[in-house]
Amino acid sequence: MLMFCIGQLLNLDTGNCDGQNLVTEDVTVVEGDVATISCRVKNSDDSVIQLLNPNRQTIYFRDFRPLKDSRFQLVNFSNSELRVSLTNVSISDEGRYFCQLYTDPPQEIYTTITVLVPPRNLVIDIQKEIAVEGEEIELNCTAMASRPATTIRWFKGNKELTGKSEVEQWSDMYTVTSQLLLKVGREDDGVPVICLVDHPAVKDLQTQRYLEVMYKPQVRVSQNYPVQGLTREGEPLELTCAAFGKPQPTDMRWLRVDDEMPQHVVVSGSNLLISNLNKTDNGTYRCEASNAVGKSHADYMLFVYDTTATTEPAVHGFTQLPNSAEELDYGDLSDSRAGEEGSIRSVDHAVVGGVVAVVVFAMLCLLIILGRYFARHKGTYFTHEAKGADDAADADTAIINAEGGQNNSEEKKEYFI
């Protein structure tokens, strides 16, 4: 708010003009709306109030309107206020409007009308209507003919993204274009990309486009029978293969990895049936599916148990491996892999335990046999020292006189068996 006396503005000594003061406020209005201009007087003494436009033409003198523009209408007139409305505001109405008070000396202040123009059009252009997973696509959002220049924000679903904006000015209007580069995946299919405008003249102005992303199949193998049970000899096995992709897979087939498919295996569409399991059926069975984007597969590892097997793993013989890194995000693979590891660990523990028991038993048997052998063939061995050898004059005499010497050699004999 600006207040001043004309005399003070001209650097003239016109006395104190604090006795009467004009008061007004700046006005900000959206194009097409109504702007209200108010000239108020403090400490009024019934002086004349008038309102002038930016061209210094009188709009209202007291309650009289000399200007032939019917968009200006008197809202209130009194000794202390002149309030005027301006309907259907346009850019040409923007500028300074003057309030004058005919006092001695005269007083004048001005109010500024600022006109906001919301974007007239908000459009998203997408580089490719249909994208393939892994591709980077370009999106452009344009907000045309706004004032002031607008700010554009991007969202993918509820996540805000960062774009790059350029501003072009045409006369008093601004056109803003924001570019967004987005690498799409299968999870983006059907997700809206939103272009939202931040502008003082408008709220919640936005437009959106839905992404359409093509991706290769996601394949899953499930065991229908036996349900959560062991695959035993002589019993049937039924597997089902399910594949989802965009476009929907049209080519699906079963094969046996690193070996030929057994002749007694029956394949019917997405189902695989073995009516009578035997050990020769052990191996990895693969379901492959393909569409226009690519090919994927899932594996089932079959291990046929003896009919006497009683210990059942959580999920027998099933593993489904991802075809690429991105497929690790899908939760349908983890349970099947854990079931197979549990089955393998159960078999390994049983084998190791059996081997350890056999080794311990063999060692015990060996110790018993050795003990009995030494007990039966134990010999008596004595060492007879030559008593009296210390008193002999020489070695020959010691040998002759010693007990157990040559004279008794006939009596002491050893027999070896």
C-alpha positions in Angstrom: 0.0 0.0 0.0 1.3 3.4 -1.0 0.2 6.7 0.4 1.5 10.1 -0.4 0.4 13.8 -0.8 0.7 15.4 -4.2 2.5 18.3 -2.7 5.0 16.1 -1.0 5.5 14.2 -4.2 6.4 17.5 -5.9 8.7 18.4 -3.0 6.4 21.4 -2.1 5.8 22.6 1.5 2.1 22.1 1.6 1.8 21.3 5.3 0.9 18.1 7.0 -1.4 15.8 5.2 -1.8 13.3 8.0 -5.2 14.7 8.9 -6.8 12.8 6.1 -5.3 9.7 4.5 -6.3 7.6 1.5 -6.1 3.8 1.8 -6.3 1.1 -0.9 -4.9 -2.4 -1.7 -3.5 -4.0 -4.7 -5.8 -6.5 -6.5 -4.9 -9.8 -8.1 -7.6 -11.4 -10.2 -8.0 -14.3 -12.6 -8.9 -13.4 -16.2 -12.6 -13.3 -16.6 -13.4 -12.8 -12.9 -14.4 -9.7 -11.0 -11.9 -7.2 -9.6 -13.0 -4.8 -6.8 -11.2 -1.5 -6.3 -11.7 0.4 -3.0 -10.7 3.9 -2.1 -11.1 4.6 1.6 -10.7 7.8 3.6 -9.6 8.1 7.2 -10.8 11.1 9.2 -13.1 12.1 6.4 -14.3 15.8 6.1 -16.7 15.1 3.2 -14.1 15.8 0.5 -14.8 14.5 -3.0 -13.4 11.1 -3.9 -12.8 10.0 -7.5 -11.3 6.9 -9.3 -9.2 7.1 -12.5 -8.0 4.3 -14.8 -4.4 3.8 -16.0 -4.9 6.3 -18.8 -5.9 8.9 -16.2 -9.5 8.8 -17.3 -12.1 9.3 -14.6 -14.1 6.2 -13.9 -16.2 7.5 -11.0 -16.5 11.0 -9.6 -18.3 10.6 -6.3 -21.2 8.3 -7.4 -21.2 9.4 -11.0 -19.6 7.4 -13.8 -18.3 9.6 -16.7 -16.5 6.6 -18.4 -18.8 4.8 -20.8 -17.7 1.2 -19.8 -20.5 -0.7 -18.3 -18.2 -3.3 -16.8 -17.5 -0.7 -14.0 -20.2 -0.7 -11.4 -20.6 1.2 -8.2 -20.6 -1.1 -5.2 -20.5 1.4 -2.4 -20.3 5.2 -2.0 -20.0 7.2 1.1 -18.0 10.1 2.6 -15.3 7.6 3.6 -15.3 5.1 0.7 -15.7 4.7 -3.0 -15.9 1.0 -4.0 -16.1 0.0 -7.7 -16.3 -3.5 -9.3 -14.8 -4.4 -12.7 -16.4 -7.5 -14.3 -14.9 -9.8 -17.0 -11.4 -8.7 -16.4 -8.9 -9.1 -19.2 -5.2 -8.6 -19.7 -5.9 -5.1 -21.1 -7.3 -4.0 -17.8 -4.1 -4.6 -16.0 -2.2 -1.6 -14.6 -2.4 1.2 -12.0 -5.7 2.8 -10.9 -5.6 6.1 -9.0 -7.7 7.2 -6.0 -7.9 11.0 -5.6 -9.2 13.0 -2.7 -9.9 16.7 -3.3 -8.4 18.2 -0.1 -6.1 21.1 0.4 -3.6 20.0 -0.6 -5.0 17.1 -2.8 -4.1 13.5 -2.0 -3.6 10.6 -4.4 -2.6 7.0 -4.1 -2.7 4.1 -6.6 -3.6 0.4 -6.6 -2.3 -2.1 -9.1 -4.5 -4.7 -10.7 -2.6 -7.9 -11.7 -4.4 -10.3 -14.1 -3.6 -14.0 -13.9 -4.2 -16.3 -16.9 -4.4 -20.0 -16.3 -3.1 -22.4 -19.0 -5.5 -22.6 -21.8 -4.6 -26.1 -22.8 -2.7 -29.0 -21.1 -1.6 -31.9 -23.3 0.6 -35.0 -22.9 2.3 -36.3 -25.9 3.9 -39.8 -25.7 6.6 -40.9 -28.0 5.3 -44.5 -28.4 1.7 -45.5 -27.7 2.9 -49.1 -27.0 6.3 -49.8 -25.4 8.3 -52.9 -24.7 9.6 -53.6 -21.3 13.1 -52.2 -20.8 12.6 -49.4 -23.3 13.0 -45.7 -22.5 10.2 -43.6 -23.8 9.8 -39.8 -24.0 6.7 -37.9 -22.7 6.1 -34.2 -23.2 3.5 -32.1 -21.3 2.7 -28.6 -22.6 0.8 -25.9 -20.8 -0.1 -23.1 -23.3 -0.7 -19.4 -22.9 -0.5 -18.8 -19.2 0.5 -15.8 -17.1 2.8 -16.0 -15.2 4.7 -19.1 -16.5 3.4 -22.3 -14.9 5.3 -25.0 -13.1 4.8 -28.6 -14.4 5.1 -31.7 -12.1 5.2 -35.3 -13.1 3.8 -38.4 -11.3 3.8 -42.1 -12.1 1.0 -43.4 -10.0 1.7 -41.9 -6.6 5.4 -41.4 -7.2 6.7 -38.0 -8.2 9.2 -37.9 -11.1 11.5 -35.2 -12.3 11.2 -33.7 -15.8 13.0 -31.0 -17.7 11.1 -27.8 -18.5 11.5 -25.1 -21.2 9.6 -21.7 -21.2 8.6 -19.7 -24.3 7.2 -16.2 -24.1 4.7 -14.8 -26.6 3.8 -11.2 -26.0 2.6 -11.2 -22.3 1.9 -15.0 -22.3 4.0 -18.0 -21.5 4.1 -21.5 -22.9 5.8 -24.2 -20.8 6.9 -27.6 -22.1 8.2 -30.3 -19.8 10.0 -33.5 -21.0 10.1 -36.8 -19.1 12.3 -39.8 -20.0 10.9 -43.0 -18.5 12.3 -46.5 -18.6 9.3 -48.9 -18.5 8.9 -52.4 -17.1 6.0 -54.9 -17.0 4.9 -53.4 -13.7 4.2 -50.1 -15.5 1.5 -51.6 -17.7 -1.8 -49.8 -17.1 -0.2 -47.3 -14.7 -1.2 -43.6 -15.2 1.4 -41.0 -15.9 0.1 -37.6 -14.6 1.1 -34.1 -15.7 0.1 -31.6 -13.0 0.2 -27.8 -13.1 1.2 -25.5 -10.3 -0.3 -22.0 -11.1 -1.9 -19.3 -8.9 -4.8 -19.0 -11.2 -5.9 -22.6 -11.1 -6.1 -25.6 -8.7 -5.9 -29.3 -9.5 -5.3 -28.9 -13.2 -3.9 -32.1 -14.5 -4.0 -34.5 -17.4 -2.8 -38.1 -17.6 -2.0 -41.0 -20.0 -2.0 -44.7 -19.2 1.1 -46.6 -20.1 0.8 -49.7 -22.3 3.8 -52.0 -21.9 4.4 -55.3 -23.7 6.4 -58.0 -21.9 7.4 -61.6 -22.3 5.6 -64.4 -20.5 5.9 -65.2 -16.9 5.6 -69.0 -16.5 4.6 -71.0 -13.5 4.4 -74.8 -13.0 2.1 -76.3 -10.4 1.6 -79.9 -9.2 -2.0 -80.9 -9.2 -1.5 -84.5 -8.0 -0.3 -85.8 -5.7 -1.3 -82.7 -3.6 1.6 -81.8 -1.4 2.7 -85.4 -1.3 5.6 -87.7 -2.4 5.9 -88.8 -5.9 6.1 -92.6 -5.4 6.6 -95.4 -7.8 3.4 -96.7 -9.4 1.4 -93.5 -8.6 0.3 -90.8 -11.1 1.7 -87.3 -11.5 -0.2 -84.3 -13.0 1.4 -81.0 -13.7 -0.2 -77.7 -15.0 1.7 -74.9 -16.7 0.3 -71.3 -16.5 1.7 -68.4 -18.5 0.9 -64.7 -18.4 2.3 -62.0 -20.7 1.3 -59.2 -23.0 0.3 -60.2 -25.5 -1.0 -63.4 -24.0 1.3 -66.3 -24.9 0.0 -68.4 -27.8 2.8 -71.0 -28.0 3.3 -73.4 -25.0 5.1 -76.7 -24.9 6.6 -79.3 -22.5 10.0 -80.9 -22.8 12.4 -82.9 -20.7 15.8 -81.2 -20.1 18.9 -83.1 -21.3 16.8 -86.2 -22.2 14.0 -87.4 -24.3 10.4 -87.2 -23.1 9.3 -90.7 -21.9 6.8 -92.3 -24.2 4.3 -93.0 -21.5 4.1 -89.2 -20.7 0.8 -87.6 -21.9 0.9 -83.9 -22.8 -2.5 -82.2 -23.3 -2.2 -78.5 -23.9 -0.8 -77.0 -20.7 -1.1 -80.2 -18.7 1.5 -83.0 -18.3 0.4 -86.5 -17.0 2.4 -89.5 -16.0 0.0 -92.3 -15.0 2.5 -94.8 -13.5 5.7 -93.3 -12.1 9.0 -95.2 -12.1 12.7 -94.4 -11.5 13.4 -93.8 -15.2 11.1 -90.7 -15.0 13.5 -88.8 -12.8 14.7 -85.6 -14.3 13.8 -82.0 -15.0 10.6 -81.2 -17.0 10.3 -77.7 -18.5 7.3 -75.7 -19.7 8.1 -73.1 -22.3 5.9 -70.2 -23.4 6.5 -67.5 -25.9 4.8 -64.4 -27.4 5.8 -61.6 -29.7 8.2 -60.1 -27.1 10.1 -63.2 -26.1 10.3 -66.7 -24.6 10.3 -67.8 -20.9 10.2 -71.1 -19.1 9.7 -72.8 -15.7 11.2 -76.1 -14.5 9.9 -79.0 -12.4 12.5 -81.4 -10.9 11.0 -84.9 -10.5 12.4 -87.4 -8.0 10.5 -90.7 -7.8 10.6 -92.3 -4.3 10.2 -96.0 -3.4 6.7 -97.1 -2.3 8.1 -97.6 1.2 9.0 -93.9 1.6 7.1 -92.2 4.5 8.9 -88.9 5.1 7.3 -86.2 3.0 9.0 -82.9 2.3 7.0 -79.7 2.4 6.7 -79.6 -1.4 8.2 -82.5 -3.2 10.3 -82.4 -6.2 9.3 -78.9 -7.4 11.5 -76.1 -8.5 10.7 -73.2 -10.7 13.7 -71.1 -11.7 13.5 -67.5 -13.0 14.5 -66.9 -16.6 16.0 -63.4 -16.0 16.8 -61.1 -13.1 13.6 -59.2 -13.3 11.5 -62.3 -12.7 13.0 -62.6 -9.2 10.5 -60.0 -8.0 7.6 -62.4 -8.4 6.7 -64.3 -5.2 5.5 -67.5 -6.8 9.0 -68.9 -7.0 10.3 -68.9 -3.5 8.0 -71.6 -1.9 8.7 -74.1 -4.6 12.5 -73.7 -4.4 12.4 -74.0 -0.6 10.4 -77.3 -0.9 13.0 -78.8 -3.2 15.8 -77.9 -0.9 14.0 -79.4 2.0 13.5 -82.6 0.0 17.2 -82.8 -0.9 18.4 -82.1 2.6 16.1 -84.9 3.9 17.5 -87.4 1.5 21.2 -86.3 2.1 20.8 -86.7 5.9 19.4 -90.2 5.6 22.3 -91.3 3.3 25.0 -89.7 5.5 23.5 -91.3 8.6 23.4 -94.8 7.0 27.0 -94.5 5.8 28.2 -93.5 9.3 26.4 -96.4 10.9 27.9 -98.9 8.5 31.4 -97.6 9.2 31.0 -97.7 13.0 29.6 -101.2 12.8 32.6 -102.4 10.6 35.1 -100.9 13.0 33.5 -102.7 16.0 33.6 -106.0 14.2 37.3 -105.5 13.3 38.2 -104.8 16.9 36.4 -107.9 18.1 38.1 -110.2 15.6 41.5 -108.8 16.4 40.9 -109.3 20.1 39.9 -112.9 19.7 42.9 -113.6 17.5 45.5 -112.2 19.9 43.8 -114.0 22.8 44.2 -117.4 21.1 47.8 -117.1 20.0 49.3 -115.4 23.1 52.9 -116.9 23.8 54.9 -116.9 27.0 58.3 -115.2 26.7 60.8 -115.0 29.5 64.2 -113.3 29.7 66.7 -115.1 31.9 69.6 -113.0 32.8 73.0 -114.6 33.4 73.2 -114.7 37.1 76.7 -114.7 38.5 78.2 -113.0 35.5 79.5 -110.2 37.6 81.9 -112.5 39.5 83.3 -114.2 36.4 86.9 -113.5 35.5 86.1 -113.2 31.8 83.2 -113.5 29.3 83.7 -117.2 28.6 83.6 -118.2 32.3 80.5 -116.0 32.8 78.7 -117.9 30.0 79.6 -121.3 31.3 78.7 -120.5 34.9 75.5 -118.6 34.2 72.0 -120.1 34.7 70.3 -120.8 31.5 73.7 -121.0 29.8 74.9 -123.6 27.3 74.6 -126.4 29.8 70.9 -126.0 30.1 70.2 -125.3 26.5 68.5 -128.7 26.1 66.0 -127.9 28.7 65.0 -124.5 27.5 63.5 -124.6 24.1 61.1 -122.3 22.3 58.5 -123.5 20.0 56.9 -121.2 17.4 53.6 -122.1 15.9 
